[in-house]
Amino acid sequence: MRKRASLLLALAVTATALYGCGSSGDSEPAASAAPSGEAKPVTLKYASWMSKGEDKPTIEAFTKANPSIKVEEEVIDGKQYSQMLQTRILSDDAPDVFLLPFDQYAKYANEGHLLDLSSESGMKLMIDNPSVDTAFKINGKRYGFMINSGTPVNPIYYNKKIFGKYGIAVPTNEAEFLAASQKLKDNNVEPLVFGAKDAWTLSGTLYTAMFRAYALPKTNSDIFYSLAKGTVKPSEVIDYPLSFIAGLVEKGYISKASSTLTYDQSVQYFADGKAAMLPQGTWLPSLDPIVNANKDVFELGAFTPPVTQVNGKKYTMSTGDRVLVISSKSKNIEAAKQLFNFFVSPDNLKEYLEKQSLFTVLKGLEVKTVPVLQDYVNNFSSSDFSVTIGSKSALTPAFSKEVDTALQNILVGSKVETELKRLNEEFEKTKSQMVVKE
């Protein structure tokens, strides 16, 4: 699963926004044939956390090609998505087709809430990628399609104008990264900014890179399985990344504005030249604040975070970010399958990924890469990286939220030791809820 051949990266590009910003464009996804004959009108419910219309072009193209099927799209706030979806599922009110975070996939499949999609034509692309297929198989069956991979490591974006002004080279390791941050600070430039009012901007970017690089080699390349089995405690794999973030805070390398900025505000803050670096996802290059930034003071660059090397390798992991599934309780199974297969057909999926600058490890999709991310993408194909696909378990949403809280606390001065002790205690409360895929 960690072989480099499994990662002939297809990175999507021409972006939009976090948790996807959709881009309408002039072209439509490839259309499938409409049902033959006079089909009975059907209404499907489709749910996601895509709050900026990212899925709308695909849904509209599907209904145009299948006029007898109406799709009611429901967008649920990303912060509440997992909890609200769980409530809907447990009350037999699940959407017919919906996006699912990867960390909830095994749980709902094992509980019988997801439809077996193993024989669907749309699954062929994923089946043709064995390392991904293995990660998604549960008891020999496939219950969802990996729309996009979580990037192995999110890039750190930097302002080339600022780096050039002070003669700062792009960092390639931790020492160079810290030295660059110090030089920026010495010149009264804020090195890093986060939109930490939205906690995922901390946990989902630089912290995750440090966490995986440190924890994977300590846990036989499966962090969450090791946690679920009790072979390691959270404090034994979270101590270094929390300490790294705390060190950035103590040295004054993280903008004090970070704790009060939302994600959107942090992007604008960076584009305005108020901070030199912003760790963020691959979708950032075509966000409006970046595209419309003053070119006299801002030029976008990107580099791979300076993660720790172990035995000459940089360890990281790629998992499904958005997983497309069908409810096993759907009253319109055949129509739901049509939408599923349409969504994940190679032509439609390729366009979906490219419009949002989303990352995938699926071979077989010729997805274009924006120039600013090309070197970043090439890094993952090099022998320097060891990339794991998926995990046999996942953290519970409740504990993931506690990690977010720990990072926010450290940002405002909490001690690492205090947070590690608290995280160990919180983990024990929900550890039994972790689903393990043997």
C-alpha positions as CSV (number, residue, x, y, z in Angstrom):
1,M,0.0,0.0,0.0
2,R,2.9,2.3,0.4
3,K,4.5,1.6,-3.0
4,R,5.3,4.6,-5.0
5,A,3.7,3.0,-8.1
6,S,0.3,3.3,-6.3
7,L,0.8,7.0,-6.3
8,L,1.1,8.1,-9.9
9,L,-0.6,11.1,-8.6
10,A,-3.5,12.6,-10.4
11,L,-4.0,15.9,-8.7
12,A,-6.9,17.9,-9.6
13,V,-6.5,21.6,-10.1
14,T,-8.3,24.6,-11.5
15,A,-9.7,25.2,-8.1
16,T,-12.5,26.6,-6.1
17,A,-12.9,26.5,-2.3
18,L,-12.6,24.8,0.8
19,Y,-14.8,22.0,1.6
20,G,-14.9,22.8,-1.9
21,C,-15.7,26.0,-3.7
22,G,-17.5,25.0,-6.8
23,S,-16.9,26.5,-10.2
24,S,-19.7,26.5,-12.7
25,G,-17.7,26.8,-16.0
26,D,-19.3,26.5,-19.4
27,S,-18.9,22.7,-19.9
28,E,-21.1,20.1,-18.4
29,P,-20.1,16.6,-17.1
30,A,-20.4,13.9,-19.7
31,A,-24.0,12.7,-19.9
32,S,-25.3,9.2,-19.4
33,A,-28.1,7.8,-21.5
34,A,-31.6,8.5,-20.2
35,P,-33.7,5.6,-19.0
36,S,-35.5,4.0,-22.0
37,G,-39.3,4.2,-22.2
38,E,-41.6,6.3,-20.1
39,A,-39.9,6.2,-16.7
40,K,-41.9,6.9,-13.6
41,P,-40.9,10.2,-12.0
42,V,-38.6,9.7,-9.0
43,T,-37.3,12.1,-6.4
44,L,-33.9,11.4,-4.8
45,K,-32.5,13.2,-1.8
46,Y,-28.8,14.0,-2.0
47,A,-26.8,15.4,0.9
48,S,-23.3,16.8,1.3
49,W,-21.4,19.6,3.1
50,M,-20.5,21.3,-0.2
51,S,-21.8,24.7,0.8
52,K,-20.6,26.7,-2.2
53,G,-22.3,24.7,-5.0
54,E,-19.5,22.3,-5.8
55,D,-21.7,19.4,-6.6
56,K,-24.4,21.3,-8.4
57,P,-23.0,21.1,-11.9
58,T,-22.8,17.3,-11.7
59,I,-26.3,17.0,-10.2
60,E,-27.8,19.4,-12.9
61,A,-26.1,17.4,-15.7
62,F,-27.5,14.2,-14.3
63,T,-31.1,15.5,-14.1
64,K,-30.8,16.9,-17.6
65,A,-29.7,13.4,-18.8
66,N,-32.3,11.7,-16.7
67,P,-35.4,14.0,-16.7
68,S,-37.6,11.5,-14.9
69,I,-35.3,11.7,-11.8
70,K,-35.5,14.8,-9.6
71,V,-32.6,15.4,-7.2
72,E,-33.2,17.4,-4.1
73,E,-29.8,18.6,-2.9
74,E,-29.4,19.3,0.8
75,V,-26.3,21.0,2.1
76,I,-25.5,20.5,5.8
77,D,-23.0,22.7,7.6
78,G,-19.6,21.0,7.6
79,K,-19.1,21.5,11.3
80,Q,-22.4,19.7,12.1
81,Y,-22.4,17.2,9.2
82,S,-21.3,14.1,11.0
83,Q,-23.6,14.6,14.0
84,M,-26.6,15.6,11.9
85,L,-26.0,12.7,9.4
86,Q,-25.9,10.3,12.3
87,T,-29.2,11.5,13.6
88,R,-30.8,11.2,10.2
89,I,-29.4,7.7,9.7
90,L,-30.5,6.4,13.1
91,S,-34.0,7.9,12.6
92,D,-34.4,6.1,9.2
93,D,-34.3,9.5,7.4
94,A,-31.0,9.1,5.6
95,P,-30.6,10.7,2.2
96,D,-30.7,8.3,-0.7
97,V,-27.2,9.3,-1.9
98,F,-24.7,11.3,0.1
99,L,-21.1,12.2,0.7
100,L,-19.5,10.6,3.7
101,P,-16.3,11.5,5.5
102,F,-13.8,8.6,5.3
103,D,-13.6,8.3,9.1
104,Q,-17.3,7.4,9.2
105,Y,-17.3,4.9,6.3
106,A,-16.4,1.7,8.1
107,K,-18.8,2.4,10.9
108,Y,-21.9,2.9,8.8
109,A,-20.9,0.0,6.5
110,N,-20.5,-2.4,9.4
111,E,-23.8,-1.2,10.9
112,G,-25.7,-2.0,7.7
113,H,-26.6,1.5,6.8
114,L,-24.8,1.5,3.4
115,L,-25.7,-0.3,0.2
116,D,-23.2,-2.8,-1.3
117,L,-22.0,-1.3,-4.5
118,S,-19.4,-3.9,-5.5
119,S,-21.1,-4.9,-8.7
120,E,-21.9,-1.3,-9.9
121,S,-20.2,-0.2,-13.1
122,G,-18.9,3.0,-11.5
123,M,-16.7,1.0,-9.1
124,K,-14.4,-0.2,-11.9
125,L,-12.0,2.7,-11.6
126,M,-11.5,2.2,-7.9
127,I,-11.2,-1.6,-8.3
128,D,-8.5,-1.0,-10.9
129,N,-6.5,0.7,-8.1
130,P,-5.8,-2.2,-5.8
131,S,-4.2,-0.2,-2.9
132,V,-7.3,2.0,-2.8
133,D,-9.7,-0.9,-3.3
134,T,-8.2,-2.7,-0.4
135,A,-8.6,0.3,1.9
136,F,-12.3,0.5,1.0
137,K,-13.2,-3.2,1.1
138,I,-15.2,-4.3,4.2
139,N,-15.8,-8.1,4.5
140,G,-15.0,-8.4,0.8
141,K,-17.6,-5.8,-0.2
142,R,-17.4,-2.2,-1.4
143,Y,-19.9,0.3,0.0
144,G,-18.6,3.6,-1.3
145,F,-16.4,5.3,-3.9
146,M,-13.5,7.6,-3.0
147,I,-14.4,10.8,-4.9
148,N,-11.1,12.4,-3.9
149,S,-8.2,11.5,-1.7
150,G,-7.2,13.5,1.3
151,T,-3.8,15.0,0.2
152,P,-1.0,13.0,1.8
153,V,0.3,16.4,3.1
154,N,-1.4,19.7,2.5
155,P,1.0,22.3,1.0
156,I,2.2,25.4,2.7
157,Y,1.6,28.4,0.5
158,Y,3.9,31.4,0.6
159,N,4.0,34.8,-0.8
160,K,6.9,34.9,-3.3
161,K,7.0,38.7,-3.1
162,I,7.8,38.6,0.6
163,F,10.3,35.7,0.3
164,G,12.1,37.5,-2.6
165,K,12.2,40.8,-0.8
166,Y,14.1,39.2,2.1
167,G,16.1,36.7,0.2
168,I,14.5,33.7,1.7
169,A,14.8,30.3,0.0
170,V,11.9,27.8,-0.1
171,P,12.4,25.6,3.0
172,T,13.1,21.9,2.4
173,N,13.4,20.7,6.0
174,E,12.4,21.7,9.5
175,A,15.6,23.7,10.3
176,E,15.2,25.8,7.1
177,F,11.5,26.3,7.8
178,L,12.3,27.6,11.3
179,A,15.1,29.8,10.0
180,A,12.9,31.3,7.4
181,S,10.2,32.0,10.0
182,Q,12.8,33.7,12.2
183,K,14.1,35.9,9.4
184,L,10.5,36.9,8.6
185,K,9.9,37.8,12.2
186,D,13.1,39.7,12.4
187,N,11.8,41.9,9.5
188,N,8.5,42.5,11.2
189,V,6.6,40.1,8.9
190,E,4.2,37.6,10.4
191,P,5.5,34.2,9.2
192,L,2.3,32.1,9.5
193,V,-1.4,32.6,9.7
194,F,-4.2,30.1,10.3
195,G,-8.0,30.6,10.4
196,A,-8.0,28.9,13.7
197,K,-11.5,30.1,14.7
198,D,-12.4,27.2,12.3
199,A,-10.3,24.6,14.1
200,W,-9.8,22.3,11.2
201,T,-7.4,24.8,9.6
202,L,-5.0,23.9,12.3
203,S,-5.6,20.2,12.7
204,G,-6.1,19.5,8.9
205,T,-2.9,21.2,7.7
206,L,0.5,21.6,9.3
207,Y,-0.4,19.5,12.4
208,T,-1.6,16.6,10.3
209,A,1.6,16.6,8.3
210,M,3.7,16.5,11.4
211,F,1.5,14.0,13.1
212,R,1.5,11.4,10.3
213,A,5.2,11.7,9.6
214,Y,5.9,11.1,13.3
215,A,3.3,8.5,14.1
216,L,3.2,6.2,11.0
217,P,6.7,4.7,11.4
218,K,6.0,4.2,15.1
219,T,2.8,2.2,14.4
220,N,3.6,0.0,11.5
221,S,2.0,2.5,9.2
222,D,-1.4,2.3,10.8
223,I,-1.8,5.0,13.5
224,F,-5.5,4.6,14.2
225,Y,-5.5,0.8,14.3
226,S,-2.7,0.9,16.8
227,L,-4.7,3.4,18.9
228,A,-7.8,1.3,18.7
229,K,-5.9,-1.8,19.8
230,G,-4.2,0.0,22.6
231,T,-0.6,-0.6,21.5
232,V,0.0,3.2,21.7
233,K,-1.6,6.0,23.7
234,P,-2.6,9.3,22.0
235,S,0.1,11.1,23.9
236,E,2.8,8.8,22.4
237,V,1.9,9.8,18.8
238,I,0.5,13.3,19.3
239,D,3.3,14.7,21.6
240,Y,5.7,15.8,18.8
241,P,3.2,17.5,16.5
242,L,1.6,19.4,19.4
243,S,5.0,20.4,20.6
244,F,6.0,21.6,17.1
245,I,2.9,23.8,16.9
246,A,3.5,25.1,20.5
247,G,7.1,25.9,19.5
248,L,5.8,28.1,16.7
249,V,3.5,29.9,19.0
250,E,6.2,30.4,21.7
251,K,8.6,31.8,19.1
252,G,6.0,34.2,17.8
253,Y,5.9,32.6,14.3
254,I,2.1,32.3,14.2
255,S,0.1,35.4,13.8
256,K,-1.8,36.4,16.9
257,A,-4.7,37.1,14.7
258,S,-5.0,33.4,13.9
259,S,-7.2,32.5,16.9
260,T,-9.8,35.1,15.9
261,L,-9.8,34.5,12.1
262,T,-12.1,32.2,10.2
263,Y,-10.9,30.1,7.3
264,D,-12.2,32.7,4.8
265,Q,-10.7,35.6,6.7
266,S,-7.3,33.8,6.9
267,V,-7.2,33.4,3.1
268,Q,-7.9,37.1,2.6
269,Y,-5.3,38.0,5.3
270,F,-2.7,36.0,3.5
271,A,-3.6,37.4,0.0
272,D,-3.4,40.9,1.5
273,G,0.3,40.3,2.3
274,K,-0.2,40.4,6.1
275,A,1.4,37.0,6.6
276,A,4.1,35.3,4.5
277,M,2.8,31.7,4.8
278,L,-0.6,29.9,4.9
279,P,-0.9,26.1,5.3
280,Q,-4.0,25.1,3.3
281,G,-5.5,22.5,0.9
282,T,-4.9,22.1,-2.8
283,W,-8.1,24.1,-3.7
284,L,-6.6,27.4,-2.6
285,P,-4.9,28.6,-5.9
286,S,-8.2,29.7,-7.5
287,L,-10.0,31.1,-4.6
288,D,-11.2,34.7,-5.4
289,P,-8.9,36.4,-2.8
290,I,-5.9,34.7,-4.3
291,V,-6.8,35.2,-7.9
292,N,-7.7,38.8,-7.3
293,A,-4.8,39.7,-5.0
294,N,-2.7,42.8,-5.7
295,K,0.1,41.5,-7.9
296,D,2.4,44.2,-6.7
297,V,2.5,42.7,-3.2
298,F,1.4,39.1,-3.7
299,E,2.5,36.1,-5.8
300,L,1.5,32.6,-4.8
301,G,4.0,29.9,-4.3
302,A,3.7,26.4,-2.6
303,F,6.0,23.9,-0.9
304,T,5.7,20.6,0.9
305,P,5.7,21.0,4.7
306,P,9.1,20.2,6.3
307,V,8.0,16.9,7.8
308,T,10.3,14.7,9.9
309,Q,12.4,12.0,8.1
310,V,12.7,8.5,9.6
311,N,15.3,6.3,8.1
312,G,15.5,8.6,5.1
313,K,11.8,8.5,4.4
314,K,9.0,11.0,4.9
315,Y,5.9,9.1,6.0
316,T,2.4,10.2,5.1
317,M,-1.0,8.9,4.5
318,S,-3.8,9.4,1.9
319,T,-7.4,8.5,2.7
320,G,-10.7,9.3,1.1
321,D,-11.9,12.8,1.8
322,R,-15.3,12.6,0.1
323,V,-16.8,9.1,-0.1
324,L,-19.9,8.7,-2.2
325,V,-22.4,6.2,-0.8
326,I,-26.1,5.1,-1.1
327,S,-28.3,4.4,1.9
328,S,-29.3,0.8,2.3
329,K,-32.8,2.1,3.3
330,S,-33.3,4.1,0.1
331,K,-36.8,3.6,-1.4
332,N,-35.4,4.4,-4.9
333,I,-32.4,2.1,-5.1
334,E,-32.2,1.9,-8.9
335,A,-32.4,5.7,-9.4
336,A,-29.9,6.1,-6.6
337,K,-27.5,3.7,-8.5
338,Q,-27.9,5.8,-11.6
339,L,-26.9,8.9,-9.8
340,F,-24.0,7.1,-8.2
341,N,-22.6,5.6,-11.4
342,F,-23.1,9.0,-13.3
343,F,-21.2,10.9,-10.6
344,V,-18.2,8.5,-10.5
345,S,-17.9,7.8,-14.2
346,P,-14.3,8.8,-15.3
347,D,-15.2,11.8,-17.5
348,N,-17.6,13.3,-14.9
349,L,-15.2,12.6,-12.0
350,K,-12.3,14.1,-13.9
351,E,-14.1,17.3,-14.5
352,Y,-15.4,17.4,-10.9
353,L,-11.9,17.1,-9.6
354,E,-10.3,19.6,-11.9
355,K,-12.8,22.3,-11.2
356,Q,-12.1,22.1,-7.5
357,S,-8.4,21.4,-7.5
358,L,-8.9,18.2,-5.6
359,F,-6.3,15.5,-5.1
360,T,-6.7,11.8,-6.1
361,V,-4.4,8.8,-6.1
362,L,-6.6,7.0,-8.6
363,K,-4.6,5.9,-11.6
364,G,-6.6,6.1,-14.8
365,L,-7.7,9.7,-14.6
366,E,-5.7,12.2,-16.6
367,V,-6.3,15.1,-14.3
368,K,-4.4,18.3,-14.9
369,T,-2.2,20.1,-12.3
370,V,-2.0,23.8,-11.7
371,P,1.6,25.0,-12.2
372,V,2.0,26.4,-8.7
373,L,1.5,22.9,-7.3
374,Q,3.5,20.9,-9.8
375,D,6.7,20.6,-7.7
376,Y,4.6,19.8,-4.6
377,V,2.9,17.0,-6.5
378,N,6.1,15.6,-7.9
379,N,7.5,15.2,-4.4
380,F,5.0,12.5,-3.6
381,S,6.2,10.5,-6.6
382,S,9.8,10.7,-5.4
383,S,11.6,8.0,-3.4
384,D,11.7,10.4,-0.5
385,F,8.1,9.7,0.5
386,S,6.4,6.6,1.8
387,V,2.7,6.9,1.4
388,T,0.1,4.7,3.1
389,I,-3.3,4.4,1.6
390,G,-6.1,4.3,4.2
391,S,-6.3,2.7,7.7
392,K,-8.0,-0.2,9.3
393,S,-9.6,2.2,11.8
394,A,-10.4,5.9,12.4
395,L,-10.7,8.3,15.2
396,T,-14.2,9.0,16.5
397,P,-15.6,12.4,15.6
398,A,-15.7,13.2,19.3
399,F,-12.0,12.6,19.8
400,S,-11.1,14.4,16.6
401,K,-12.9,17.4,18.0
402,E,-10.9,17.2,21.2
403,V,-7.7,17.3,19.1
404,D,-9.0,20.5,17.5
405,T,-9.7,21.9,20.9
406,A,-6.2,21.0,22.1
407,L,-4.6,22.9,19.1
408,Q,-6.8,25.9,19.7
409,N,-5.8,25.9,23.4
410,I,-2.1,25.7,22.6
411,L,-2.5,28.6,20.2
412,V,-3.6,30.8,23.2
413,G,-0.9,29.5,25.6
414,S,-2.0,26.1,27.0
415,K,0.9,23.7,27.9
416,V,1.5,20.7,25.8
417,E,1.6,18.4,28.8
418,T,-1.8,19.6,29.9
419,E,-3.3,18.9,26.6
420,L,-1.7,15.5,26.2
421,K,-3.0,14.4,29.6
422,R,-6.5,15.6,28.7
423,L,-6.4,13.9,25.3
424,N,-5.5,10.6,26.9
425,E,-8.4,10.9,29.3
426,E,-10.8,11.9,26.5
427,F,-9.7,9.1,24.2
428,E,-10.5,6.5,26.8
429,K,-14.1,7.7,26.8
430,T,-14.7,7.0,23.2
431,K,-12.1,4.4,22.3
432,S,-14.6,1.5,22.4
433,Q,-16.6,3.3,19.6
434,M,-13.7,3.0,17.1
435,V,-14.5,0.7,14.3
436,V,-11.8,-1.7,13.3
437,K,-11.6,-3.3,9.8
438,E,-9.6,-6.4,10.2
